[in-house]
């Protein structure tokens, strides 16, 4: 359900109840992509069976889902159709089209093909932690996260949000855990990425390895900087932490215990999973807050 996260602190008012939030999101609800548009973006029910609810409030967390619908029009298809259109133009005019005319022909081809293009939908979830005023968007992409925030602004009228930031850098925690220091319930995983501070594009990766090996640790002691590190928290959540506080490759322990609910009530099963996973991520954020000295004041 959740594999990656970007986090934002929300500094403006948030709807006080589920109904108010649902009504606000309706202002930016998803609508199928029109015939001559390339893309449509909007909020849809995060629980398919509850089709009238554009949000789901559970245990102090609001769950949202944004749907992106795009049209697939491969360049090869456009190229082939354009080639035929150019041949037709040459037969009719007894000359090849100019650069401007060829551009116009390409635009005609594109406009004609667009309504017949295949549709593809992607869905991005997010949840708002009321007590912390933190929005967790389930994507590693800054561009996608910013588009998510823009769509929320369309729905709520305004939204003040800044990337989550603590008093100390994530690299402080990564180096502490990596070199075997006391970091509460955080423990090193089996992958990391380092970079040369003097050459930002130079990186080295270790995947599925014993990161505690002295030969691996020596690189950090010799000057390389950690910018990603596999971690586990409280033996319940595994993830890769980046220096910008993005969580990747998130894995939760204990979800298999929910399988017995599958045959009983799909909404109950869904809600139980959301409560468990969002609670664990909130626990990770609380532990980061404790280790890194609290939020940066805005």
C-alpha positions as CSV (number, residue, x, y, z in Angstrom):
1,X,0.0,0.0,0.0
2,X,2.8,2.5,0.9
3,X,6.3,2.1,-0.5
4,X,7.7,5.6,-0.4
5,X,7.1,8.9,1.4
6,X,7.8,12.6,1.2
7,X,6.8,14.6,4.3
8,X,5.5,18.2,4.6
9,X,4.5,20.3,7.6
10,X,1.2,22.0,7.2
11,X,1.0,25.5,8.7
12,X,-2.5,26.5,7.7
13,X,-5.9,25.4,8.9
14,X,-7.1,21.9,8.0
15,X,-10.8,20.9,7.8
16,X,-11.9,19.9,11.3
17,X,-14.0,16.9,10.4
18,X,-14.3,14.2,7.8
19,X,-17.4,15.7,6.2
20,X,-15.8,19.2,5.8
21,X,-12.7,17.7,4.2
22,X,-14.8,15.5,1.9
23,X,-16.8,18.6,0.8
24,X,-13.6,20.5,0.2
25,X,-12.0,17.7,-1.9
26,X,-15.2,17.6,-4.0
27,X,-14.1,20.9,-5.4
28,X,-11.1,19.1,-7.0
29,X,-12.6,15.7,-7.6
30,X,-11.3,13.5,-10.4
31,X,-13.1,13.7,-13.8
32,X,-12.3,11.4,-16.7
33,X,-9.8,12.9,-19.2
34,X,-11.7,14.8,-21.9
35,X,-11.3,13.8,-25.5
36,X,-8.8,16.5,-26.4
37,X,-6.9,16.7,-23.2
38,X,-3.7,14.8,-22.4
39,X,-4.2,14.5,-18.6
40,X,-6.7,14.7,-15.8
41,X,-5.9,14.9,-12.1
42,X,-8.3,14.9,-9.2
43,X,-9.2,13.3,-5.8
44,X,-11.1,10.0,-5.7
45,X,-12.4,7.8,-2.9
46,X,-9.4,6.1,-1.1
47,X,-11.7,3.2,-0.3
48,X,-13.3,2.0,-3.5
49,X,-16.3,0.5,-1.8
50,X,-17.0,3.8,0.0
51,X,-17.6,5.7,-3.3
52,X,-19.2,8.7,-1.7
53,X,-16.2,9.5,0.5
54,X,-13.2,11.4,-0.9
55,X,-11.4,11.0,2.4
56,X,-11.2,8.6,5.3
57,X,-10.6,9.7,8.9
58,X,-9.2,7.0,11.1
59,X,-7.5,7.4,14.5
60,X,-6.4,11.0,14.0
61,X,-5.3,10.4,10.4
62,X,-7.0,11.6,7.2
63,X,-6.4,9.4,4.1
64,X,-6.6,10.9,0.7
65,X,-6.1,9.6,-2.8
66,X,-5.2,11.5,-6.0
67,X,-5.8,9.9,-9.4
68,X,-3.7,10.8,-12.5
69,X,-5.2,9.8,-15.8
70,X,-3.0,10.3,-18.9
71,X,-3.3,9.4,-22.5
72,X,-0.7,7.1,-24.1
73,X,0.2,8.2,-27.6
74,X,3.6,6.6,-28.5
75,X,5.9,8.8,-30.6
76,X,6.3,5.9,-33.1
77,X,2.5,6.1,-33.9
78,X,2.7,9.9,-34.4
79,X,5.7,9.5,-36.6
80,X,4.1,6.9,-38.9
81,X,0.9,8.9,-39.2
82,X,2.9,12.1,-39.9
83,X,4.9,10.3,-42.6
84,X,1.7,9.4,-44.4
85,X,0.4,13.0,-44.1
86,X,3.7,14.4,-45.5
87,X,3.4,12.0,-48.5
88,X,-0.2,13.2,-49.1
89,X,1.0,16.8,-48.9
90,X,3.7,16.3,-51.5
91,X,1.3,14.6,-53.9
92,X,-1.1,17.5,-53.6
93,X,1.4,20.3,-53.7
94,X,4.1,18.8,-55.8
95,X,6.7,19.9,-53.2
96,X,7.8,18.9,-49.7
97,X,6.3,20.8,-46.8
98,X,8.3,23.6,-45.2
99,X,9.4,23.4,-41.6
100,X,6.3,25.4,-40.5
101,X,3.9,23.4,-42.6
102,X,5.4,20.1,-41.3
103,X,4.8,21.4,-37.8
104,X,1.2,22.2,-38.6
105,X,0.8,18.7,-40.1
106,X,2.2,17.2,-36.9
107,X,-0.3,19.2,-34.8
108,X,-3.1,18.0,-37.0
109,X,-2.1,14.4,-36.6
110,X,-1.7,14.7,-32.9
111,X,-5.2,16.3,-32.5
112,X,-6.8,13.6,-34.6
113,X,-5.1,10.7,-32.7
114,X,-5.5,12.1,-29.1
115,X,-9.2,11.2,-28.7
116,X,-8.4,7.6,-29.6
117,X,-5.4,7.3,-27.4
118,X,-5.3,4.6,-24.6
119,X,-5.8,5.8,-21.0
120,X,-3.6,5.0,-18.1
121,X,-4.3,5.8,-14.4
122,X,-1.9,6.2,-11.6
123,X,-3.0,6.7,-8.0
124,X,-1.0,8.4,-5.2
125,X,-2.1,8.2,-1.6
126,X,-1.4,10.6,1.2
127,X,-2.3,10.9,4.9
128,X,-2.5,13.9,7.2
129,X,-1.4,13.3,10.8
130,X,-3.6,15.7,12.7
131,X,-1.6,15.8,16.0
132,X,1.7,16.6,14.2
133,X,0.2,18.6,11.3
134,X,2.3,16.6,8.9
135,X,1.2,15.4,5.5
136,X,2.9,12.2,4.2
137,X,2.6,11.8,0.4
138,X,3.4,8.3,-0.9
139,X,5.9,9.2,-3.6
140,X,9.7,9.7,-3.7
141,X,9.2,12.4,-6.5
142,X,9.4,16.0,-5.4
143,X,7.6,17.0,-8.7
144,X,4.7,14.6,-8.0
145,X,4.5,15.8,-4.3
146,X,4.4,19.4,-5.3
147,X,1.6,18.7,-7.8
148,X,-0.3,16.9,-5.0
149,X,0.0,20.0,-2.8
150,X,-1.2,22.2,-5.7
151,X,-4.3,20.1,-6.1
152,X,-4.9,20.3,-2.3
153,X,-4.6,24.1,-2.6
154,X,-7.3,24.0,-5.3
155,X,-9.6,22.0,-3.0
156,X,-8.9,23.8,0.3
157,X,-8.6,27.4,-1.1
158,X,-5.1,27.8,0.4
159,X,-2.5,25.5,1.9
160,X,0.8,26.5,3.5
161,X,3.3,23.6,3.4
162,X,7.0,23.2,3.8
163,X,9.2,20.1,3.5
164,X,9.7,18.4,6.9
165,X,12.9,19.6,8.5
166,X,14.5,18.8,11.9
167,X,17.0,20.8,13.9
168,X,19.7,18.2,13.0
169,X,20.3,16.7,9.5
170,X,19.3,13.2,8.5
171,X,23.0,12.6,7.8
172,X,23.6,13.1,11.6
173,X,21.4,10.1,12.4
174,X,22.6,8.0,9.4
175,X,26.3,8.4,10.4
176,X,25.5,7.7,14.0
177,X,23.7,4.4,13.2
178,X,26.2,3.5,10.5
179,X,29.2,3.7,12.8
180,X,27.5,1.8,15.6
181,X,26.4,4.6,17.9
182,X,23.3,4.6,20.1
183,X,20.3,5.8,18.1
184,X,17.4,4.6,20.1
185,X,15.3,2.0,18.2
186,X,17.0,2.7,14.9
187,X,19.3,-0.1,13.5
188,X,21.3,-0.3,10.4
189,X,19.9,-2.3,7.4
190,X,21.7,-3.9,4.5
191,X,22.2,-1.1,2.0
192,X,23.6,2.4,1.7
193,X,24.8,5.0,-0.8
194,X,27.7,7.3,-0.3
195,X,28.9,10.3,-2.2
196,X,32.1,12.3,-2.5
197,X,31.4,15.8,-1.0
198,X,33.8,17.3,-3.5
199,X,32.1,15.7,-6.5
200,X,28.3,15.3,-5.9
201,X,27.7,13.2,-9.0
202,X,30.2,10.5,-7.8
203,X,28.4,7.9,-5.7
204,X,29.0,4.3,-4.6
205,X,26.2,1.8,-3.6
206,X,26.2,-1.2,-1.3
207,X,23.1,-3.4,-1.7
208,X,22.1,-6.4,0.4
209,X,25.4,-6.4,2.2
210,X,26.6,-6.4,5.8
211,X,26.9,-2.7,6.3
212,X,28.6,-3.2,9.7
213,X,31.7,-4.6,7.9
214,X,34.8,-2.5,8.8
215,X,35.8,-2.2,5.1
216,X,32.5,-0.5,4.3
217,X,32.6,1.8,7.3
218,X,36.1,2.8,6.4
219,X,34.8,4.8,3.4
220,X,32.8,7.1,5.7
221,X,35.7,7.5,8.1
222,X,37.9,8.4,5.2
223,X,35.6,11.2,4.0
224,X,32.7,9.9,1.9
225,X,29.2,11.1,3.0
226,X,26.2,8.9,3.5
227,X,23.2,10.2,1.6
228,X,21.0,7.0,1.8
229,X,21.0,4.3,4.4
230,X,18.9,1.2,5.0
231,X,17.4,1.3,8.5
232,X,14.9,-0.5,10.6
233,X,12.8,1.0,13.4
234,X,11.6,-1.0,16.4
235,X,11.8,-4.2,14.3
236,X,8.5,-3.2,12.8
237,X,9.4,-0.9,9.8
238,X,12.2,-1.2,7.3
239,X,13.1,1.6,4.9
240,X,15.9,3.5,3.2
241,X,16.4,7.0,4.6
242,X,17.7,9.7,2.3
243,X,19.4,12.9,3.4
244,X,16.3,14.9,2.4
245,X,14.2,12.7,4.8
246,X,12.5,10.9,1.9
247,X,11.7,7.2,2.9
248,X,12.1,4.6,0.2
249,X,11.5,0.9,0.0
250,X,9.2,0.9,3.1
251,X,8.3,-2.5,4.5
252,X,6.0,-3.2,7.4
253,X,6.0,-6.2,9.7
254,X,2.9,-7.9,10.9
255,X,0.5,-7.1,8.0
256,X,0.0,-10.8,7.3
257,X,-2.0,-11.0,10.6
258,X,-4.7,-8.9,8.8
259,X,-5.3,-11.5,6.1
260,X,-7.8,-13.3,8.2
261,X,-10.0,-10.2,7.9
262,X,-10.2,-10.5,4.1
263,X,-13.2,-12.7,4.1
264,X,-15.1,-10.8,6.8
265,X,-15.4,-7.2,5.8
266,X,-13.2,-5.5,3.1
267,X,-13.7,-2.1,4.7
268,X,-12.6,-3.4,8.1
269,X,-9.6,-5.0,6.6
270,X,-8.7,-1.8,4.8
271,X,-9.2,0.4,7.9
272,X,-7.1,-2.0,10.0
273,X,-4.2,-1.8,7.6
274,X,-4.4,2.0,7.4
275,X,-4.4,2.4,11.1
276,X,-1.5,0.0,11.5
277,X,0.7,1.4,8.7
278,X,0.0,5.1,9.4
279,X,0.6,4.5,13.1
280,X,4.0,2.9,12.4
281,X,5.0,5.7,10.1
282,X,3.9,8.2,12.8
283,X,6.1,6.2,15.2
284,X,9.1,6.5,12.8
285,X,8.5,10.3,12.5
286,X,8.3,10.6,16.3
287,X,11.6,8.7,16.7
288,X,13.3,10.9,14.1
289,X,11.9,14.0,15.9
290,X,13.5,12.8,19.1
291,X,16.8,11.9,17.6
292,X,17.2,15.0,15.5
293,X,16.2,17.6,18.0
294,X,12.6,18.5,17.0
295,X,11.2,20.5,14.1
296,X,12.8,23.5,12.7
297,X,10.7,26.5,13.7
298,X,9.0,28.3,10.8
